C-alpha cells in the first residue's frame, strides 16, 4: 500500500523531545532554540521538535500555570533575554510527557540530571525500556553541566545565564544531537 506524499513526508521526520520538570521554561526554550538552529542549517524539514514536562506524571501535580508568562516574576526576568535572542515561547502551553510520546520520539533530551534519573518520576525510571534514546542536556555542555531550574526565581541574571547557555549550547553542538538520532 502506498501512502500519499504528504503522509510519507510526515512519517520520515525524526522527533526530538526536550523535557524539564514543569515544561514552562527550560525545555520550551530549548525546543524553540533547536527549531531555530535547524532552520538556519536548512534541516527543519527533517525534524519535529517539541517539549514536555515531568509534572503531572506518576501522581505528581501539574504546574500551577500553563506557560511562563503566567508567572509574572519569572516572565519579567526571562523575557528581555528571550526577546533579545528572538525566542518566542508566548504560545506554548504545558504538556506532560507520556509513554506514547517517548515511544514515538527519536531522541529525548532531559534538561537536568533530576529529570533524567534523579526524581521518582524521572525519565529513566518511568520509561526504563526507552533509555537508549534518553540523553542528558549536560552531555552537550562543557564540563557536563546541567541546566539549573530557575523555578520561582526573579533573578534576571540567572534567567539570562540559563537562556544563553541553552541557546549557545544548541547552536554549537546541534550536530551531536543529529548523531544521537540516527
N, C-alpha and C positions, 0 to 999 in steps of 0.2 A: 504494500500500500504506500503510495506517495503522499507526502504532506505538501500542502500549498507552500509556496516560497516563504511567505511571511511567518508561518509556523516553524519552518526549518530554521530560519534565522534566529528565532527566539530560543529554540531548543539548543542551538550551538553555543549560546552565550554562557560564559562561566560566571558563577555567582560568588561575589566577595562580600563577606559579612564582617562588620566591626561590632564588638559587644563590650559594653561597660555595665556598671551597676544599674543606673537608672535610665539610660538611653535619653538623657536630657542634654548632655554636654559633650563629653569626650568622643564617644562612638559616633555621634551625629556629625561632629566637626571632622573627624577622621574620614567618614564616608564621603562627605562633601569635598574635602581636600583630594581624596583619591579619585573621585569623579573628575575634578578639575585637572589633575595630573594626567589621567587617561585621555581627556580631551586634548590637552596640549601636545600629547605624544601620538595623537591620531589612533588611539586604541579603544576609544569608548564604545565602538560598535561591537566589540568582542566580549563586553562585560556588563553585568548588572551589579550595582553596588548598593548596599543598604546597611542599616544599623539597628541594633536591638539591645535590650537590657535584661538583666537577671531579675530585677524586681518584679514581683507578681508571679514568680515561679516557686514551686516546692513549698507552698504555704506562706511565702513572704508577701508583704503588702506591696502593691504597685506604688509608683511615685505619687505624691500628693497632687502634683500638676502634670500636665501632658507635654509641656515644652519649656525651654529655658526662659523664654520671655515672660512666663507666668511666675517666675521667681525674680522679683524686682531687683534685689541687691546683686544677685549673680549676673542677671542680664546687664545691669548697668556696668558691672565690672568687665564683662566679656565683650559686649557689643562694640566698643571702639576698635578693638583689635580685629574682630570679625569683619567690620566694615573696611578697615584698612587693607585687609587681605582679600577683600571681595568674597567673603564666605557668607552665603545666605542660608540660614537654617530656620528662618521665620515660619515656614510652612510645615516643618517637621512636627510629628506627634509621636509620643512614646509608643513603642512596640515591644512586647516581651518575646523573648526567644522561645522557640518551641522545637520539639523533636523533628517535626516536618521541615522546618526551615533549615535546621542543622543538616538534615539528610540531603536536601537539595543543594546546599552550598558546596562550592568547590573548595573554598578556604574560609576559615573563621579566625578572626584576629581579636584576642582578648586584650583590652586596654591596660590591664594590670594583672599582677600575679594572684590577687584575691579572686578576680573574675575568672582567671584561668584555672586555678586549682585550690585557692585558699578558703573560699566561703563554702558553707554547707550546700549551697545551690550553685556552686561553680560549674563552669562548662564541662570540665573533665569528670566531675562527679555525677552530673546529670546525664551526660552523654558519653559514657565510657567506651562505647563501640565506635565513636567518631573521633577519637583523639588524634588520629593520623592527620586530620585536616585542621586541627585546632593549634594555633600558634599564639605566642605572647607578643604583643607590640614591642616589648623590650628587646626582642630578637633583632629588631630593626635599628635600635638606638645605640649610640656609643656607650660603652661600658654596661650594656644591658640594663639600662634604667627604665623603670616602668613609668607610666604617665599618671601622676598623682590625681586623685579625685578631688576636685575643688568644691565639693558639696558644702553648702551653707557658707561659703567664703565670699566676702565682698571685696577682697584684696585684688585691685586692678593689676598689680604687678604679677601676682600668682596666675591669674587668668591669662594675662598676656604671655607669660612664660610657657604655660601649658599649651595654649593655642599655637604659638610659634614653634614649639617643639614638635607638635603633631604635624604641622604644615611642612616644616623643613625636613623632618624625618621621611615623610612620604615622598616629597619631591626628590630627595637624594637617593632613596632606597626602594623606589617602587618596583624596580626590576627584580628585587629579591622576592617580592610578593608574586610576581609573574612566574618565577621558578617554582614557588610553592604550589601553585595551582595547576601545573602541567601534569 
